[in-house]
Amino acid sequence: MIPITLSWFVCLYLAVFLAAILILWIGYEIIRKRKANETTRNRVFCRICGSRYTETSTDELLICPSCGSLNERSAEEGF
């Protein structure tokens, strides 16, 4: 058995605990960003009438449900 003092044990325990929290935090952030990318991938902004809608088809040109104009998929900031 390895002799260890109480102060070293507390430091080691704290380091392992903080490392576990850091790993969980990084994993959570990765999962959250993937889900955010999946939800924003299907959103479309109409350039004619300004409405925002969700489209699940993979076509390049999408028809706006409000005005009927054709729109392209584009990455819009702040959607």
SULKA-V115773 format. One record per residue. N is the residue number from 0. NEAR is the number of other C-alpha atoms within 10 Angstrom. Layout:
N,NEAR
N,NEAR
This chain:
0,3
1,4
2,5
3,8
4,8
5,9
6,9
7,10
8,11
9,11
10,11
11,12
12,12
13,12
14,12
15,12
16,11
17,12
18,12
19,11
20,12
21,12
22,10
23,12
24,11
25,11
26,11
27,11
28,11
29,12
30,10
31,11
32,10
33,10
34,11
35,11
36,10
37,10
38,10
39,13
40,14
41,16
42,17
43,23
44,19
45,21
46,13
47,13
48,12
49,11
50,13
51,15
52,13
53,14
54,16
55,10
56,9
57,9
58,10
59,9
60,12
61,18
62,15
63,22
64,14
65,13
66,12
67,12
68,14
69,14
70,16
71,14
72,17
73,11
74,13
75,10
76,5
77,4
78,9
